[in-house]
């Protein structure tokens, strides 16, 4: 009896151990299956976060770093220009008149007594920028500044001529700028390296082209003394337009930086070292009037024609604040150009039927005054540029 009871207990124990082992073995695939489902659910969760719905913030899509970005901007602004074409006149023409007097003592000398001041201009700009992973950028851009100036604006350089044996002392407006139009074209390549999570800086290179068109009126006034070959003769410039055209090119290295203040606000700045060279030409007409002893005046035309080689050196500095909402942006910024203009060659003369000593200050054939001096040109502008961006990555186009 005891043996039978012991056998039954042994059999039951064996059955219990077998059932425990079997139940634990049977649960392993179920655990693996649940773990797989959980991992799949975690993989699906980020995709759901990326998907757009009417109840999510539209900025969530655009806060990511996209592989490709294409941005279009256009805008306008206002500015101030201190043009080189006026700043060079006082020093150059005064030097020319002194050198000319050394060769021909009968020609008068002149000195500037009133320089031109900064003038207001209107600016326009547009650019197209392609960005790759927020590190590399290629930008095609154009900036232009246009100013039209009247008699009421300080757009002239005035001279005074001391009395000589042949001429009385006189004062006159030597050069008046009527129109200024400067256009800068840029093809920029930039690399912006992340230094901190919200700050990037890197080099840039700009293949730059600059054209400038100036319209000026050259003035003069002289009266001869009794000892002159034609005494009591007054000669002055009634008016006329001289068109000056500058065309220059250069490769400008620079430094470019970005600071991301918030998800919707960014500060950008660029400093480029300007070095451009090219050609210039100036040609036009100048109407002169002559009168002797208060007799009716006679009119004649002289033709200024000049050309040569020109170079600009300096800096271009830009800083702007960019505000973004989704794909749209609004940029407010400032650009300042500080240049020094020099002439390695300046040839030409002013020809006409009137004796050049009566109205012309320049040295004939080779303008030594222009070649021996340099002049400053400063352009400062404040602008506003709305824009729109389009993005592309593995999720598609946004």
Protein Blocks (a to p, Z undefined) as FASTA:
>chain_A
ZZmmmmmmmmmmmmmmmmmmmmmmmmmmmmmmmmmmmmmmmmmmmmmmmpccfkbcfklm
mmpccfbdcdddddddddddddfklmmmmmmmmmmmmmmmmmmmmbccdddfbdcddddd
ddddddddddehhlaccddddddddddddfkbccbccddddddfkbccddddfbdcfbdc
dddddddddddddfblmbccddddddddddddddddddddddddfkbmbghiacddfbdc
dddddddddddddddddddfblmbccddddddddddddddddddddddddeehiacdddd
dddddddddddddddddddddddehjbccdddddddddddddfbdcdddddfbdfklmpc
bdehiafklmmpccddddddddddddddddddfkbcZZ
